[in-house]
Each structure stands twice: as structure tokens, then as C-alpha cells.
Amino acid sequence: DVSVVTFLMVGCQRCGTTWTAAAIRDHPEVYLPTKKQSYFFDRNYGKGIEWYLSRFAEVEPNHVAVGEIATGYCLPNAIPLMAKHFPDIKLLMVMRNPTDRAYSNYQTRKVQEHWSSFAEAIESDPEFLERGQYIDQIEALLEHYDKDQILLLLYDDLQTDDSGYLKTILKFIGVDS
């Protein structure tokens, strides 16, 4: 049943999505799959919607908000696929200063990718800069969703007031804060 999914946190990488997942996972009215990301709409769409929905097989009646936190779903190629299957869900997108976001991404990947500098990382992976072009992502979201379905968040607000940030999210997804 496609209507089981009620929200998606669609991005962005290195903007506090792991913190958010940890903060809402234990809420009795929230269901998140055990594994944070399925990469369905950005990498695994060929596996089919039934494969994706199987991740939500353990949803129970007390789960008012059912969703996934997936940082690649803010990418413009993923958005039309999401809208095709989930036109009525709520979307959350968190943004961070694009330079800080890219540098944080570089820090987590530099050893694995054998980059010697931030400049080399930017040169070798265009996604570093694309992921910080939030206006393109927001415009793509607004092509497929009404603005009242989208909650835009700032990483700075998480840093400043994590409790208030969390309450904003819980209220938006429709659970007791």
C-alpha cells in the first residue's frame, strides 16, 4: 500500500540527517526502516516499488508518521519518481552553507577517495557543488509538490536549538512533540 509512506526527508548530505534519524527513530508514532537509506529513487528505482515498500512491512497502526531519510532524494532526477508514487506526502529538506556542506563531505570521503586536497575533490566529483545548489532542488520539488507539503530547514537552526528544531519536524510530520 503506497499510502503507508507519509513523509520523506529528502536531503541534504552532511546537513544533520543522521542526527534527525536518530532523534525521531525512537518516537512511538514514527516508523523509519532499520537501514537509514534505500537509495530507491536516486539509485535503486529499477528494483521496483514493491521492493521499496517491503522496507515498511513492519509498520504498525500506532505509526502515524512513516518515512525514510534519504539525502539523494533532493536530486532533480529523483523528484519526479517520488511524485509519481507519493504525490501527497510531506517532504523535509535541510540545507547548510554550501561551502561548509561540501567541505564536510570532503572530510568524510577524502581517505576513501584518495584525494589530496579539497580542490581535487571538487574537480573529480561535480556532485560536490551540485548538492549545494539548493535553488535547483527546491524548484524541482515545487514543480511536483505544493509548498505546504515541504518543510525547509536550516542546519544552523539544528546547531542553535536542537530541541526546537526537533519539535518543528515532529509537528510537521503530524506526531506528538
C-alpha positions in Angstrom: 0.0 0.0 0.0 1.7 3.2 -1.3 -0.3 5.3 1.2 1.8 3.8 4.1 4.6 6.3 3.5 3.7 9.7 4.9 7.0 11.7 4.8 10.4 11.7 3.2 13.4 13.7 4.4 15.0 14.4 1.0 18.3 16.0 1.9 20.8 17.2 2.1 24.0 15.3 2.7 26.1 16.4 5.6 23.3 18.6 7.0 22.2 16.7 10.1 20.0 14.0 8.6 21.8 11.2 10.6 21.1 13.2 13.8 17.4 13.6 12.7 17.1 9.9 12.1 18.5 9.1 15.5 16.3 11.7 17.2 13.0 10.6 15.6 13.6 6.8 15.3 12.5 6.0 18.9 9.3 8.1 18.8 6.4 5.7 19.3 4.4 7.3 16.5 7.2 7.3 13.9 8.4 4.4 11.8 11.7 4.5 9.9 13.2 1.5 8.2 16.1 -0.1 10.1 18.6 0.9 7.4 18.7 4.7 7.0 18.7 4.9 3.2 17.5 2.6 0.5 18.6 4.9 -2.3 15.4 3.8 -4.1 14.5 7.0 -6.0 18.1 8.0 -6.8 19.9 4.7 -7.5 17.7 1.6 -7.0 14.5 2.5 -8.8 14.9 -0.5 -11.2 14.2 -2.8 -8.2 10.5 -1.7 -8.3 8.1 -0.1 -5.9 7.2 -3.4 -4.2 10.9 -3.8 -3.3 10.8 -0.3 -1.8 7.5 -0.8 0.1 8.8 -4.0 1.6 11.0 -1.8 3.8 7.8 -0.7 5.5 6.4 -4.2 6.2 6.7 -3.8 10.0 4.6 -0.6 10.2 2.0 -0.9 12.9 -1.3 1.0 13.5 0.4 3.3 16.1 2.8 4.6 13.5 1.2 7.9 12.4 4.3 9.1 10.5 6.1 6.6 8.3 9.0 7.6 6.2 12.6 7.5 5.1 15.5 9.8 5.4 17.4 9.8 2.1 19.8 12.5 1.1 19.7 11.7 -2.6 16.0 12.3 -3.0 16.6 16.1 -3.3 18.4 15.5 -6.6 16.3 16.6 -9.5 16.2 13.2 -11.3 14.7 11.6 -8.2 11.9 14.1 -7.6 9.6 13.1 -10.5 9.8 9.4 -9.5 8.9 10.3 -5.9 5.9 12.4 -7.0 4.7 9.6 -9.3 4.4 7.2 -6.3 3.9 9.6 -3.4 2.1 12.8 -4.6 0.5 13.5 -1.2 3.4 13.0 1.2 5.2 15.6 3.3 8.8 16.4 2.4 11.5 17.8 4.6 14.7 19.3 3.2 17.6 20.6 5.4 20.2 22.9 4.0 23.6 24.1 5.2 26.0 26.7 4.0 27.1 25.1 0.6 30.8 25.6 1.2 30.6 24.1 4.7 28.5 21.2 3.4 30.9 20.4 0.6 33.9 20.6 2.9 32.3 18.3 5.4 31.5 15.8 2.6 35.2 16.1 1.5 36.4 15.4 5.1 34.3 12.2 5.3 35.4 10.9 1.9 39.0 12.1 1.4 40.7 8.9 2.7 38.5 6.5 0.8 38.7 8.5 -2.4 42.5 9.3 -2.0 42.0 13.0 -2.5 45.0 15.2 -1.6 43.0 18.4 -1.5 39.5 19.9 -1.4 40.2 21.4 -4.8 40.9 17.9 -6.2 37.7 16.6 -4.7 35.6 19.3 -6.3 37.4 18.8 -9.6 36.9 15.0 -9.6 33.2 14.9 -8.4 30.9 17.6 -9.8 28.2 16.4 -7.3 30.2 18.3 -4.5 28.9 21.6 -5.9 25.6 20.4 -7.4 24.5 19.1 -3.9 24.8 22.7 -2.6 22.7 24.3 -5.4 19.6 24.2 -3.3 17.5 26.5 -5.5 17.6 23.9 -8.3 16.4 21.3 -5.9 13.7 23.4 -4.4 12.4 24.5 -7.8 12.3 20.8 -8.8 10.3 20.0 -5.6 7.9 22.8 -6.3 7.2 21.5 -9.8 5.7 18.4 -8.3 4.6 19.4 -4.8 2.6 22.2 -3.2 4.7 24.4 -1.0 2.6 23.4 2.1 3.9 19.8 1.6 7.5 21.0 2.0 9.4 21.9 5.2 12.7 23.7 4.5 15.1 23.5 7.4 18.5 25.0 8.1 21.4 23.1 9.7 22.2 26.3 11.6 18.9 26.0 13.5 19.8 22.5 14.5 23.1 23.7 15.8 21.5 26.6 17.7 18.4 24.9 19.2 18.2 21.2 18.6 15.1 20.8 20.7 13.2 23.5 18.8 14.4 22.0 15.5 13.1 18.6 16.5 9.8 19.9 17.7 9.3 21.7 14.3 9.9 18.4 12.5 7.6 16.3 14.7 4.8 18.9 14.4 5.2 18.9 10.6 5.1 15.1 10.2 2.0 15.1 12.5 3.2 13.4 15.7 3.2 14.4 19.3 6.2 16.6 20.0 
